[in-house]
Amino acid sequence: VNDLLTAELERYKRQERVLNELKHDEKASTSYEHSQEIDSLKHTLSEYLQENESFEKKISILKDDLQKEESRNIDRELALEKEVKELNNIVFKRNQSAQTVHMLTKPQVFYNHATRQALGFQNPRYLKKAQQLKPNMYDGSVIGKSDVIVVPDFENTLMHAEESRSKMIAKQNDPQIIEKKVITKPIDYATLNQLSTDFNTRF
């Protein structure tokens, strides 16, 4: 009986060792599977983080590009506004100039402040010729004095005056001039010079 119990006990111990070994192997297998799964999850997480970092860099670059483009658009808009203002200013000045056709330049030495009258010629060639013949007549310092300058009438002067008078009378009697109501009155140089002064002062 003792031998039988001993043999049975030995068999039981062997079965227990086998069972413990199986349990150990199962735990080892489970631990290995868990380790593999954890490594896979870590790898997936690393790829996700890298992809997310790449997206963030792209977003940052796009934001910088957008800000630069907005800044360029603002600069272009300001430049266009400045150009429009300059063009409007030019157009305004041209419109003002168009209203002062035949305006004389700012009076200098050819203006008599005592009588508020200026000397002028329609043809500049006549003016230069007259200046060469009688320089004192066109000297502002001499004109401003109270002394009267004696100016004899030359034949050419009288001829030009008569020619100018004849042309003016012919224009006044021209039917087209009368129909269009063109003003042929002599130019008021004092008023015209004042307009020139105001224009130069303003612009």
Secondary structure, DSSP 4 states (H G I P E B T S, - for coil): -HHHHHHHHHHHHHHHHHHHHHHHHHHHHHHHHHHHHHHHHHHHHHHHHHHHHHHHHHHHHHHHHHHHHHHHHHHHHHHHHHHHHHHHHHHHHHHHHHTTTTPPPPPSTTEETTTTEE---SSHHHHHHHHHH-GGGG-HHHHTSSSPPP----HHHHHHHHHHHHHHHHHHH-HHHHHHT---SPP-HHHHHHHHHHHHHH-
